[in-house]
Amino acid sequence: MPIDYKFYCIDGKVVGILVCSEREKKLRRNFFDINWNELIYIKDKYRNKSKISKPKHLEDMVKYAEILSKDFKFVRVDLYDQDKDVIFGELTFTPACCCNKIYNKKGNLELGQKI
């Protein structure tokens, strides 16, 4: 299964990227800023401890996410990085119905402060 890149956008700007990997085994998640620095926002039991490589089309993905999100206070833009191009997944306005328990205290606080 391809890696799922979920761009958290506030007022048309990407504020972070949730990466979902290892779906075929046990779903793992990591959170990055747009410069591909990992932000430790995910509880350890849900994180992928392996190195997550920066997607080939990251700059384009950020650009597309910001275009798609420009009219919304908050939206998550889901994209896939394929060999030749970026593939659109979906727009999500209430990720996990606002009940996601994967974030640690720091992640919840810092993401909440951005809004």
Biopython code that builds the backbone (N, CA, C, O; Angstrom):
import numpy as np
from Bio.PDB.StructureBuilder import StructureBuilder

atoms = [
    (1, "MET", "N", (0.832, -1.180, 0.000)),
    (1, "MET", "CA", (0.000, 0.000, 0.000)),
    (1, "MET", "C", (0.880, 1.247, 0.000)),
    (1, "MET", "O", (1.943, 1.266, 0.620)),
    (2, "PRO", "N", (0.429, 2.284, -0.699)),
    (2, "PRO", "CA", (1.239, 3.508, -0.724)),
    (2, "PRO", "C", (1.186, 4.244, 0.618)),
    (2, "PRO", "O", (0.242, 4.095, 1.393)),
    (3, "ILE", "N", (2.209, 5.026, 0.861)),
    (3, "ILE", "CA", (2.228, 5.879, 2.051)),
    (3, "ILE", "C", (1.222, 6.996, 1.839)),
    (3, "ILE", "O", (1.116, 7.553, 0.747)),
    (4, "ASP", "N", (0.496, 7.313, 2.879)),
    (4, "ASP", "CA", (-0.553, 8.329, 2.851)),
    (4, "ASP", "C", (-0.009, 9.591, 3.521)),
    (4, "ASP", "O", (0.415, 9.552, 4.676)),
    (5, "TYR", "N", (-0.024, 10.711, 2.792)),
    (5, "TYR", "CA", (0.442, 11.991, 3.324)),
    (5, "TYR", "C", (-0.765, 12.872, 3.568)),
    (5, "TYR", "O", (-1.518, 13.165, 2.638)),
    (6, "LYS", "N", (-0.961, 13.299, 4.810)),
    (6, "LYS", "CA", (-2.136, 14.075, 5.200)),
    (6, "LYS", "C", (-1.660, 15.465, 5.642)),
    (6, "LYS", "O", (-1.051, 15.621, 6.700)),
    (7, "PHE", "N", (-1.949, 16.456, 4.817)),
    (7, "PHE", "CA", (-1.477, 17.817, 5.026)),
    (7, "PHE", "C", (-2.489, 18.597, 5.856)),
    (7, "PHE", "O", (-3.613, 18.834, 5.413)),
    (8, "TYR", "N", (-2.091, 18.994, 7.055)),
    (8, "TYR", "CA", (-2.945, 19.782, 7.943)),
    (8, "TYR", "C", (-2.796, 21.247, 7.534)),
    (8, "TYR", "O", (-1.708, 21.817, 7.615)),
    (9, "CYS", "N", (-3.898, 21.843, 7.095)),
    (9, "CYS", "CA", (-3.862, 23.206, 6.565)),
    (9, "CYS", "C", (-4.769, 24.124, 7.374)),
    (9, "CYS", "O", (-5.915, 23.788, 7.672)),
    (10, "ILE", "N", (-4.234, 25.282, 7.720)),
    (10, "ILE", "CA", (-4.990, 26.296, 8.444)),
    (10, "ILE", "C", (-4.869, 27.596, 7.648)),
    (10, "ILE", "O", (-3.768, 28.063, 7.358)),
    (11, "ASP", "N", (-6.025, 28.171, 7.301)),
    (11, "ASP", "CA", (-6.057, 29.408, 6.517)),
    (11, "ASP", "C", (-5.202, 29.302, 5.253)),
    (11, "ASP", "O", (-4.517, 30.255, 4.882)),
    (12, "GLY", "N", (-5.244, 28.144, 4.594)),
    (12, "GLY", "CA", (-4.537, 27.961, 3.330)),
    (12, "GLY", "C", (-3.049, 27.719, 3.427)),
    (12, "GLY", "O", (-2.352, 27.777, 2.414)),
    (13, "LYS", "N", (-2.540, 27.448, 4.618)),
    (13, "LYS", "CA", (-1.111, 27.164, 4.799)),
    (13, "LYS", "C", (-0.936, 25.804, 5.464)),
    (13, "LYS", "O", (-1.643, 25.471, 6.416)),
    (14, "VAL", "N", (0.009, 25.029, 4.954)),
    (14, "VAL", "CA", (0.318, 23.729, 5.559)),
    (14, "VAL", "C", (1.056, 23.988, 6.873)),
    (14, "VAL", "O", (2.077, 24.675, 6.900)),
    (15, "VAL", "N", (0.523, 23.428, 7.962)),
    (15, "VAL", "CA", (1.159, 23.574, 9.282)),
    (15, "VAL", "C", (1.788, 22.264, 9.755)),
    (15, "VAL", "O", (2.469, 22.233, 10.780)),
    (16, "GLY", "N", (1.559, 21.194, 9.015)),
    (16, "GLY", "CA", (2.153, 19.911, 9.372)),
    (16, "GLY", "C", (1.648, 18.810, 8.460)),
    (16, "GLY", "O", (0.642, 18.957, 7.765)),
    (17, "ILE", "N", (2.378, 17.699, 8.482)),
    (17, "ILE", "CA", (2.062, 16.570, 7.605)),
    (17, "ILE", "C", (2.039, 15.291, 8.433)),
    (17, "ILE", "O", (3.048, 14.894, 9.016)),
    (18, "LEU", "N", (0.883, 14.659, 8.475)),
    (18, "LEU", "CA", (0.751, 13.352, 9.118)),
    (18, "LEU", "C", (1.031, 12.297, 8.063)),
    (18, "LEU", "O", (0.406, 12.287, 7.003)),
    (19, "VAL", "N", (1.973, 11.408, 8.356)),
    (19, "VAL", "CA", (2.344, 10.343, 7.422)),
    (19, "VAL", "C", (1.861, 9.020, 7.988)),
    (19, "VAL", "O", (2.214, 8.645, 9.106)),
    (20, "CYS", "N", (1.048, 8.314, 7.205)),
    (20, "CYS", "CA", (0.526, 7.003, 7.600)),
    (20, "CYS", "C", (1.243, 5.935, 6.794)),
    (20, "CYS", "O", (1.195, 5.940, 5.563)),
    (21, "SER", "N", (1.902, 5.029, 7.480)),
    (21, "SER", "CA", (2.681, 3.982, 6.818)),
    (21, "SER", "C", (2.369, 2.622, 7.443)),
    (21, "SER", "O", (1.691, 2.531, 8.467)),
    (22, "GLU", "N", (2.871, 1.588, 6.814)),
    (22, "GLU", "CA", (2.737, 0.198, 7.283)),
    (22, "GLU", "C", (1.282, -0.229, 7.471)),
    (22, "GLU", "O", (0.966, -0.972, 8.401)),
    (23, "ARG", "N", (0.411, 0.232, 6.604)),
    (23, "ARG", "CA", (-1.007, -0.127, 6.700)),
    (23, "ARG", "C", (-1.235, -1.630, 6.560)),
    (23, "ARG", "O", (-2.192, -2.172, 7.113)),
    (24, "GLU", "N", (-0.354, -2.300, 5.820)),
    (24, "GLU", "CA", (-0.522, -3.736, 5.610)),
    (24, "GLU", "C", (-0.149, -4.551, 6.846)),
    (24, "GLU", "O", (-0.529, -5.717, 6.951)),
    (25, "LYS", "N", (0.583, -3.956, 7.775)),
    (25, "LYS", "CA", (0.966, -4.626, 9.023)),
    (25, "LYS", "C", (0.118, -4.052, 10.151)),
    (25, "LYS", "O", (-0.993, -4.510, 10.421)),
    (26, "LYS", "N", (0.667, -3.054, 10.789)),
    (26, "LYS", "CA", (-0.036, -2.333, 11.850)),
    (26, "LYS", "C", (0.197, -0.851, 11.578)),
    (26, "LYS", "O", (1.335, -0.383, 11.615)),
    (27, "LEU", "N", (-0.851, -0.130, 11.312)),
    (27, "LEU", "CA", (-0.760, 1.277, 10.921)),
    (27, "LEU", "C", (0.142, 2.065, 11.859)),
    (27, "LEU", "O", (-0.023, 2.031, 13.079)),
    (28, "ARG", "N", (1.095, 2.772, 11.273)),
    (28, "ARG", "CA", (2.021, 3.633, 12.007)),
    (28, "ARG", "C", (1.895, 5.048, 11.475)),
    (28, "ARG", "O", (1.567, 5.260, 10.308)),
    (29, "ARG", "N", (2.163, 6.029, 12.359)),
    (29, "ARG", "CA", (2.012, 7.425, 11.968)),
    (29, "ARG", "C", (3.188, 8.247, 12.489)),
    (29, "ARG", "O", (3.726, 7.988, 13.565)),
    (30, "ASN", "N", (3.564, 9.231, 11.704)),
    (30, "ASN", "CA", (4.592, 10.192, 12.091)),
    (30, "ASN", "C", (4.122, 11.566, 11.631)),
    (30, "ASN", "O", (3.314, 11.670, 10.708)),
    (31, "PHE", "N", (4.619, 12.612, 12.267)),
    (31, "PHE", "CA", (4.199, 13.969, 11.944)),
    (31, "PHE", "C", (5.433, 14.799, 11.614)),
    (31, "PHE", "O", (6.426, 14.756, 12.339)),
    (32, "PHE", "N", (5.370, 15.560, 10.512)),
    (32, "PHE", "CA", (6.508, 16.346, 10.033)),
    (32, "PHE", "C", (6.094, 17.789, 9.769)),
    (32, "PHE", "O", (4.918, 18.081, 9.551)),
    (33, "ASP", "N", (7.081, 18.689, 9.793)),
    (33, "ASP", "CA", (6.827, 20.043, 9.313)),
    (33, "ASP", "C", (7.105, 20.057, 7.810)),
    (33, "ASP", "O", (7.476, 19.026, 7.250)),
    (34, "ILE", "N", (6.934, 21.198, 7.147)),
    (34, "ILE", "CA", (7.086, 21.231, 5.683)),
    (34, "ILE", "C", (8.541, 21.112, 5.235)),
    (34, "ILE", "O", (8.804, 20.921, 4.047)),
    (35, "ASN", "N", (9.489, 21.221, 6.164)),
    (35, "ASN", "CA", (10.908, 21.025, 5.840)),
    (35, "ASN", "C", (11.365, 19.598, 6.127)),
    (35, "ASN", "O", (12.557, 19.295, 6.074)),
    (36, "TRP", "N", (10.419, 18.740, 6.427)),
    (36, "TRP", "CA", (10.618, 17.318, 6.704)),
    (36, "TRP", "C", (11.412, 17.064, 7.985)),
    (36, "TRP", "O", (12.202, 16.124, 8.062)),
    (37, "ASN", "N", (11.191, 17.908, 8.976)),
    (37, "ASN", "CA", (11.699, 17.667, 10.326)),
    (37, "ASN", "C", (10.581, 16.972, 11.087)),
    (37, "ASN", "O", (9.447, 17.449, 11.105)),
    (38, "GLU", "N", (10.898, 15.847, 11.714)),
    (38, "GLU", "CA", (9.852, 15.153, 12.456)),
    (38, "GLU", "C", (9.502, 15.917, 13.729)),
    (38, "GLU", "O", (10.381, 16.343, 14.478)),
    (39, "LEU", "N", (8.214, 16.077, 13.954)),
    (39, "LEU", "CA", (7.682, 16.679, 15.170)),
    (39, "LEU", "C", (7.126, 15.533, 16.002)),
    (39, "LEU", "O", (6.299, 14.763, 15.515)),
    (40, "ILE", "N", (7.555, 15.411, 17.217)),
    (40, "ILE", "CA", (7.138, 14.284, 18.042)),
    (40, "ILE", "C", (5.772, 14.610, 18.661)),
    (40, "ILE", "O", (5.668, 14.941, 19.843)),
    (41, "TYR", "N", (4.739, 14.508, 17.835)),
    (41, "TYR", "CA", (3.355, 14.789, 18.219)),
    (41, "TYR", "C", (2.552, 13.509, 18.418)),
    (41, "TYR", "O", (1.441, 13.551, 18.946)),
    (42, "ILE", "N", (3.107, 12.369, 17.999)),
    (42, "ILE", "CA", (2.394, 11.101, 18.036)),
    (42, "ILE", "C", (2.891, 10.277, 19.222)),
    (42, "ILE", "O", (4.094, 10.210, 19.477)),
    (43, "LYS", "N", (1.974, 9.657, 19.935)),
    (43, "LYS", "CA", (2.357, 8.766, 21.040)),
    (43, "LYS", "C", (3.251, 7.656, 20.503)),
    (43, "LYS", "O", (3.039, 7.161, 19.396)),
    (44, "ASP", "N", (4.243, 7.269, 21.283)),
    (44, "ASP", "CA", (5.232, 6.273, 20.848)),
    (44, "ASP", "C", (4.620, 4.987, 20.318)),
    (44, "ASP", "O", (5.109, 4.437, 19.332)),
    (45, "LYS", "N", (3.575, 4.504, 20.942)),
    (45, "LYS", "CA", (3.005, 3.217, 20.527)),
    (45, "LYS", "C", (2.396, 3.262, 19.131)),
    (45, "LYS", "O", (2.116, 2.211, 18.555)),
    (46, "TYR", "N", (2.183, 4.454, 18.572)),
    (46, "TYR", "CA", (1.613, 4.587, 17.228)),
    (46, "TYR", "C", (2.638, 5.008, 16.180)),
    (46, "TYR", "O", (2.350, 4.974, 14.984)),
    (47, "ARG", "N", (3.842, 5.408, 16.624)),
    (47, "ARG", "CA", (4.854, 5.934, 15.707)),
    (47, "ARG", "C", (5.611, 4.835, 14.987)),
    (47, "ARG", "O", (5.805, 3.741, 15.517)),
    (48, "ASN", "N", (6.035, 5.144, 13.775)),
    (48, "ASN", "CA", (6.946, 4.300, 13.020)),
    (48, "ASN", "C", (8.347, 4.719, 13.442)),
    (48, "ASN", "O", (8.727, 5.877, 13.269)),
    (49, "LYS", "N", (9.108, 3.797, 13.986)),
    (49, "LYS", "CA", (10.451, 4.105, 14.475)),
    (49, "LYS", "C", (11.482, 4.110, 13.338)),
    (49, "LYS", "O", (12.605, 4.579, 13.523)),
    (50, "SER", "N", (11.104, 3.593, 12.169)),
    (50, "SER", "CA", (12.000, 3.595, 11.013)),
    (50, "SER", "C", (12.042, 4.987, 10.395)),
    (50, "SER", "O", (11.138, 5.800, 10.585)),
    (51, "LYS", "N", (13.112, 5.239, 9.654)),
    (51, "LYS", "CA", (13.235, 6.531, 8.967)),
    (51, "LYS", "C", (12.183, 6.617, 7.861)),
    (51, "LYS", "O", (12.053, 5.710, 7.039)),
    (52, "ILE", "N", (11.449, 7.704, 7.856)),
    (52, "ILE", "CA", (10.463, 7.957, 6.811)),
    (52, "ILE", "C", (11.113, 8.915, 5.816)),
    (52, "ILE", "O", (11.427, 10.055, 6.159)),
    (53, "SER", "N", (11.311, 8.453, 4.594)),
    (53, "SER", "CA", (11.957, 9.291, 3.583)),
    (53, "SER", "C", (11.034, 10.412, 3.123)),
    (53, "SER", "O", (9.815, 10.255, 3.047)),
    (54, "LYS", "N", (11.648, 11.532, 2.825)),
    (54, "LYS", "CA", (10.909, 12.675, 2.300)),
    (54, "LYS", "C", (10.338, 12.297, 0.933)),
    (54, "LYS", "O", (11.052, 11.729, 0.108)),
    (55, "PRO", "N", (9.070, 12.601, 0.682)),
    (55, "PRO", "CA", (8.493, 12.263, -0.618)),
    (55, "PRO", "C", (9.165, 13.045, -1.754)),
    (55, "PRO", "O", (9.559, 14.199, -1.585)),
    (56, "LYS", "N", (9.282, 12.405, -2.882)),
    (56, "LYS", "CA", (9.937, 12.981, -4.060)),
    (56, "LYS", "C", (9.298, 14.304, -4.469)),
    (56, "LYS", "O", (9.998, 15.242, -4.851)),
    (57, "HIS", "N", (7.989, 14.382, -4.391)),
    (57, "HIS", "CA", (7.251, 15.566, -4.856)),
    (57, "HIS", "C", (6.754, 16.452, -3.706)),
    (57, "HIS", "O", (5.700, 17.078, -3.821)),
    (58, "LEU", "N", (7.498, 16.508, -2.608)),
    (58, "LEU", "CA", (7.021, 17.242, -1.432)),
    (58, "LEU", "C", (6.669, 18.698, -1.743)),
    (58, "LEU", "O", (5.621, 19.182, -1.317)),
    (59, "GLU", "N", (7.534, 19.400, -2.482)),
    (59, "GLU", "CA", (7.244, 20.809, -2.789)),
    (59, "GLU", "C", (5.920, 20.946, -3.537)),
    (59, "GLU", "O", (5.112, 21.816, -3.211)),
    (60, "ASP", "N", (5.695, 20.103, -4.527)),
    (60, "ASP", "CA", (4.435, 20.138, -5.272)),
    (60, "ASP", "C", (3.257, 19.790, -4.372)),
    (60, "ASP", "O", (2.192, 20.398, -4.474)),
    (61, "MET", "N", (3.446, 18.819, -3.495)),
    (61, "MET", "CA", (2.372, 18.406, -2.595)),
    (61, "MET", "C", (1.964, 19.551, -1.679)),
    (61, "MET", "O", (0.773, 19.773, -1.466)),
    (62, "VAL", "N", (2.931, 20.279, -1.137)),
    (62, "VAL", "CA", (2.636, 21.431, -0.281)),
    (62, "VAL", "C", (1.887, 22.479, -1.094)),
    (62, "VAL", "O", (0.892, 23.039, -0.632)),
    (63, "LYS", "N", (2.365, 22.742, -2.302)),
    (63, "LYS", "CA", (1.717, 23.741, -3.166)),
    (63, "LYS", "C", (0.265, 23.353, -3.446)),
    (63, "LYS", "O", (-0.627, 24.194, -3.334)),
    (64, "TYR", "N", (0.020, 22.108, -3.804)),
    (64, "TYR", "CA", (-1.343, 21.653, -4.111)),
    (64, "TYR", "C", (-2.236, 21.712, -2.868)),
    (64, "TYR", "O", (-3.391, 22.131, -2.946)),
    (65, "ALA", "N", (-1.693, 21.292, -1.728)),
    (65, "ALA", "CA", (-2.471, 21.324, -0.484)),
    (65, "ALA", "C", (-2.874, 22.756, -0.150)),
    (65, "ALA", "O", (-4.000, 22.996, 0.285)),
    (66, "GLU", "N", (-1.974, 23.702, -0.349)),
    (66, "GLU", "CA", (-2.301, 25.098, -0.038)),
    (66, "GLU", "C", (-3.319, 25.680, -1.012)),
    (66, "GLU", "O", (-4.158, 26.488, -0.614)),
    (67, "ILE", "N", (-3.258, 25.289, -2.262)),
    (67, "ILE", "CA", (-4.267, 25.741, -3.236)),
    (67, "ILE", "C", (-5.637, 25.178, -2.859)),
    (67, "ILE", "O", (-6.627, 25.910, -2.839)),
    (68, "LEU", "N", (-5.692, 23.893, -2.562)),
    (68, "LEU", "CA", (-6.971, 23.247, -2.245)),
    (68, "LEU", "C", (-7.571, 23.730, -0.927)),
    (68, "LEU", "O", (-8.786, 23.665, -0.740)),
    (69, "SER", "N", (-6.730, 24.214, -0.012)),
    (69, "SER", "CA", (-7.208, 24.581, 1.322)),
    (69, "SER", "C", (-7.453, 26.077, 1.502)),
    (69, "SER", "O", (-7.889, 26.498, 2.574)),
    (70, "LYS", "N", (-7.188, 26.876, 0.497)),
    (70, "LYS", "CA", (-7.190, 28.332, 0.674)),
    (70, "LYS", "C", (-8.508, 28.918, 1.151)),
    (70, "LYS", "O", (-8.504, 29.984, 1.766)),
    (71, "ASP", "N", (-9.614, 28.278, 0.899)),
    (71, "ASP", "CA", (-10.924, 28.820, 1.283)),
    (71, "ASP", "C", (-11.434, 28.329, 2.637)),
    (71, "ASP", "O", (-12.579, 28.599, 3.000)),
    (72, "PHE", "N", (-10.603, 27.618, 3.379)),
    (72, "PHE", "CA", (-11.078, 26.992, 4.616)),
    (72, "PHE", "C", (-10.218, 27.379, 5.815)),
    (72, "PHE", "O", (-9.004, 27.536, 5.692)),
    (73, "LYS", "N", (-10.856, 27.533, 6.977)),
    (73, "LYS", "CA", (-10.123, 27.783, 8.221)),
    (73, "LYS", "C", (-9.228, 26.588, 8.542)),
    (73, "LYS", "O", (-8.052, 26.753, 8.866)),
    (74, "PHE", "N", (-9.799, 25.375, 8.448)),
    (74, "PHE", "CA", (-9.021, 24.152, 8.643)),
    (74, "PHE", "C", (-9.516, 23.082, 7.688)),
    (74, "PHE", "O", (-10.721, 22.906, 7.509)),
    (75, "VAL", "N", (-8.588, 22.373, 7.081)),
    (75, "VAL", "CA", (-8.900, 21.179, 6.303)),
    (75, "VAL", "C", (-7.629, 20.329, 6.224)),
    (75, "VAL", "O", (-6.512, 20.845, 6.198)),
    (76, "ARG", "N", (-7.838, 19.020, 6.187)),
    (76, "ARG", "CA", (-6.723, 18.102, 5.960)),
    (76, "ARG", "C", (-6.806, 17.656, 4.513)),
    (76, "ARG", "O", (-7.845, 17.173, 4.063)),
    (77, "VAL", "N", (-5.708, 17.819, 3.785)),
    (77, "VAL", "CA", (-5.638, 17.442, 2.375)),
    (77, "VAL", "C", (-4.801, 16.175, 2.274)),
    (77, "VAL", "O", (-3.618, 16.179, 2.613)),
    (78, "ASP", "N", (-5.419, 15.084, 1.805)),
    (78, "ASP", "CA", (-4.726, 13.794, 1.693)),
    (78, "ASP", "C", (-4.208, 13.607, 0.279)),
    (78, "ASP", "O", (-4.954, 13.714, -0.694)),
    (79, "LEU", "N", (-2.909, 13.324, 0.182)),
    (79, "LEU", "CA", (-2.245, 13.152, -1.114)),
    (79, "LEU", "C", (-1.357, 11.917, -1.082)),
    (79, "LEU", "O", (-0.977, 11.430, -0.017)),
    (80, "TYR", "N", (-1.032, 11.418, -2.278)),
    (80, "TYR", "CA", (-0.119, 10.283, -2.432)),
    (80, "TYR", "C", (0.990, 10.701, -3.389)),
    (80, "TYR", "O", (0.737, 11.364, -4.395)),
    (81, "ASP", "N", (2.210, 10.314, -3.071)),
    (81, "ASP", "CA", (3.362, 10.621, -3.906)),
    (81, "ASP", "C", (3.675, 9.396, -4.768)),
    (81, "ASP", "O", (4.145, 8.375, -4.265)),
    (82, "GLN", "N", (3.414, 9.510, -6.048)),
    (82, "GLN", "CA", (3.689, 8.418, -6.978)),
    (82, "GLN", "C", (4.936, 8.754, -7.781)),
    (82, "GLN", "O", (5.411, 9.888, -7.731)),
    (83, "ASP", "N", (5.470, 7.797, -8.514)),
    (83, "ASP", "CA", (6.724, 8.002, -9.243)),
    (83, "ASP", "C", (6.718, 9.258, -10.106)),
    (83, "ASP", "O", (7.666, 10.044, -10.079)),
    (84, "LYS", "N", (5.645, 9.441, -10.871)),
    (84, "LYS", "CA", (5.624, 10.529, -11.839)),
    (84, "LYS", "C", (4.791, 11.724, -11.431)),
    (84, "LYS", "O", (4.884, 12.779, -12.058)),
    (85, "ASP", "N", (3.972, 11.585, -10.386)),
    (85, "ASP", "CA", (3.055, 12.668, -10.077)),
    (85, "ASP", "C", (2.471, 12.532, -8.674)),
    (85, "ASP", "O", (2.737, 11.565, -7.962)),
    (86, "VAL", "N", (1.678, 13.513, -8.303)),
    (86, "VAL", "CA", (0.970, 13.536, -7.032)),
    (86, "VAL", "C", (-0.475, 13.129, -7.298)),
    (86, "VAL", "O", (-1.086, 13.587, -8.263)),
    (87, "ILE", "N", (-1.013, 12.276, -6.449)),
    (87, "ILE", "CA", (-2.384, 11.806, -6.587)),
    (87, "ILE", "C", (-3.212, 12.367, -5.431)),
    (87, "ILE", "O", (-2.799, 12.305, -4.273)),
    (88, "PHE", "N", (-4.380, 12.914, -5.756)),
    (88, "PHE", "CA", (-5.290, 13.469, -4.757)),
    (88, "PHE", "C", (-6.070, 12.351, -4.089)),
    (88, "PHE", "O", (-6.528, 11.424, -4.758)),
    (89, "GLY", "N", (-6.225, 12.432, -2.766)),
    (89, "GLY", "CA", (-7.016, 11.470, -2.010)),
    (89, "GLY", "C", (-8.360, 12.056, -1.632)),
    (89, "GLY", "O", (-9.394, 11.670, -2.179)),
    (90, "GLU", "N", (-8.342, 13.006, -0.677)),
    (90, "GLU", "CA", (-9.594, 13.613, -0.231)),
    (90, "GLU", "C", (-9.313, 14.848, 0.594)),
    (90, "GLU", "O", (-8.178, 15.097, 1.001)),
    (91, "LEU", "N", (-10.376, 15.631, 0.841)),
    (91, "LEU", "CA", (-10.357, 16.717, 1.812)),
    (91, "LEU", "C", (-11.123, 16.229, 3.028)),
    (91, "LEU", "O", (-12.203, 15.654, 2.894)),
    (92, "THR", "N", (-10.573, 16.453, 4.208)),
    (92, "THR", "CA", (-11.212, 16.012, 5.448)),
    (92, "THR", "C", (-11.299, 17.199, 6.397)),
    (92, "THR", "O", (-10.292, 17.833, 6.712)),
    (93, "PHE", "N", (-12.514, 17.490, 6.848)),
    (93, "PHE", "CA", (-12.722, 18.635, 7.726)),
    (93, "PHE", "C", (-12.759, 18.258, 9.208)),
    (93, "PHE", "O", (-12.560, 19.115, 10.069)),
    (94, "THR", "N", (-13.009, 17.002, 9.507)),
    (94, "THR", "CA", (-13.029, 16.537, 10.903)),
    (94, "THR", "C", (-12.299, 15.191, 10.977)),
    (94, "THR", "O", (-12.935, 14.142, 11.071)),
    (95, "PRO", "N", (-10.952, 15.226, 10.934)),
    (95, "PRO", "CA", (-10.194, 13.973, 10.982)),
    (95, "PRO", "C", (-10.574, 13.118, 12.192)),
    (95, "PRO", "O", (-10.633, 13.605, 13.321)),
    (96, "ALA", "N", (-10.828, 11.847, 11.936)),
    (96, "ALA", "CA", (-11.195, 10.876, 12.984)),
    (96, "ALA", "C", (-12.365, 11.373, 13.826)),
    (96, "ALA", "O", (-12.456, 11.075, 15.017)),
    (97, "CYS", "N", (-13.253, 12.130, 13.201)),
    (97, "CYS", "CA", (-14.438, 12.694, 13.900)),
    (97, "CYS", "C", (-14.030, 13.508, 15.125)),
    (97, "CYS", "O", (-14.780, 13.611, 16.096)),
    (98, "CYS", "N", (-12.839, 14.079, 15.065)),
    (98, "CYS", "CA", (-12.291, 14.895, 16.170)),
    (98, "CYS", "C", (-12.073, 14.083, 17.445)),
    (98, "CYS", "O", (-12.041, 14.642, 18.541)),
    (99, "CYS", "N", (-11.924, 12.770, 17.301)),
    (99, "CYS", "CA", (-11.735, 11.898, 18.482)),
    (99, "CYS", "C", (-10.440, 11.101, 18.396)),
    (99, "CYS", "O", (-10.331, 10.045, 19.019)),
    (100, "ASN", "N", (-9.472, 11.575, 17.650)),
    (100, "ASN", "CA", (-8.229, 10.843, 17.452)),
    (100, "ASN", "C", (-7.392, 10.855, 18.720)),
    (100, "ASN", "O", (-7.159, 11.915, 19.303)),
    (101, "LYS", "N", (-6.944, 9.694, 19.147)),
    (101, "LYS", "CA", (-6.179, 9.568, 20.392)),
    (101, "LYS", "C", (-4.706, 9.264, 20.158)),
    (101, "LYS", "O", (-4.004, 8.853, 21.082)),
    (102, "ILE", "N", (-4.228, 9.463, 18.924)),
    (102, "ILE", "CA", (-2.833, 9.153, 18.616)),
    (102, "ILE", "C", (-1.871, 10.252, 19.034)),
    (102, "ILE", "O", (-0.674, 10.003, 19.179)),
    (103, "TYR", "N", (-2.377, 11.466, 19.231)),
    (103, "TYR", "CA", (-1.508, 12.598, 19.545)),
    (103, "TYR", "C", (-1.153, 12.644, 21.025)),
    (103, "TYR", "O", (-1.984, 12.371, 21.891)),
    (104, "ASN", "N", (0.096, 12.993, 21.292)),
    (104, "ASN", "CA", (0.509, 13.184, 22.679)),
    (104, "ASN", "C", (0.092, 14.595, 23.126)),
    (104, "ASN", "O", (-0.455, 15.367, 22.339)),
    (105, "LYS", "N", (0.354, 14.911, 24.370)),
    (105, "LYS", "CA", (-0.061, 16.201, 24.927)),
    (105, "LYS", "C", (0.565, 17.366, 24.154)),
    (105, "LYS", "O", (-0.112, 18.349, 23.854)),
    (106, "LYS", "N", (1.844, 17.254, 23.836)),
    (106, "LYS", "CA", (2.540, 18.308, 23.084)),
    (106, "LYS", "C", (1.890, 18.504, 21.715)),
    (106, "LYS", "O", (1.659, 19.638, 21.297)),
    (107, "GLY", "N", (1.596, 17.408, 21.018)),
    (107, "GLY", "CA", (0.985, 17.500, 19.694)),
    (107, "GLY", "C", (-0.374, 18.164, 19.748)),
    (107, "GLY", "O", (-0.668, 19.046, 18.942)),
    (108, "ASN", "N", (-1.211, 17.748, 20.695)),
    (108, "ASN", "CA", (-2.537, 18.353, 20.838)),
    (108, "ASN", "C", (-2.424, 19.846, 21.133)),
    (108, "ASN", "O", (-3.143, 20.654, 20.545)),
    (109, "LEU", "N", (-1.525, 20.208, 22.039)),
    (109, "LEU", "CA", (-1.371, 21.601, 22.440)),
    (109, "LEU", "C", (-0.859, 22.462, 21.271)),
    (109, "LEU", "O", (-1.437, 23.506, 20.969)),
    (110, "GLU", "N", (0.217, 22.024, 20.624)),
    (110, "GLU", "CA", (0.819, 22.838, 19.567)),
    (110, "GLU", "C", (-0.068, 22.920, 18.334)),
    (110, "GLU", "O", (-0.160, 23.981, 17.717)),
    (111, "LEU", "N", (-0.720, 21.832, 17.961)),
    (111, "LEU", "CA", (-1.634, 21.897, 16.818)),
    (111, "LEU", "C", (-2.844, 22.761, 17.149)),
    (111, "LEU", "O", (-3.293, 23.545, 16.314)),
    (112, "GLY", "N", (-3.369, 22.625, 18.348)),
    (112, "GLY", "CA", (-4.510, 23.442, 18.763)),
    (112, "GLY", "C", (-4.189, 24.926, 18.792)),
    (112, "GLY", "O", (-5.039, 25.749, 18.454)),
    (113, "GLN", "N", (-2.969, 25.280, 19.193)),
    (113, "GLN", "CA", (-2.574, 26.686, 19.248)),
    (113, "GLN", "C", (-2.479, 27.311, 17.858)),
    (113, "GLN", "O", (-2.610, 28.527, 17.716)),
    (114, "LYS", "N", (-2.256, 26.500, 16.849)),
    (114, "LYS", "CA", (-2.135, 27.029, 15.482)),
    (114, "LYS", "C", (-3.483, 27.536, 14.960)),
    (114, "LYS", "O", (-3.534, 28.423, 14.108)),
    (115, "ILE", "N", (-4.564, 26.967, 15.479)),
    (115, "ILE", "CA", (-5.889, 27.411, 15.049)),
    (115, "ILE", "C", (-6.260, 28.670, 15.813)),
    (115, "ILE", "O", (-7.343, 29.220, 15.607)),
]
sb = StructureBuilder()
sb.init_structure("model")
sb.init_model(0)
sb.init_chain("A")
sb.init_seg("    ")
for serial, (resi, resn, name, xyz) in enumerate(atoms, 1):
    if name == "N":
        sb.init_residue(resn, " ", resi, " ")
    sb.init_atom(name, np.array(xyz, "f"), 0.0, 1.0, " ", f" {name:<3s}", serial, name[0])
structure = sb.get_structure()
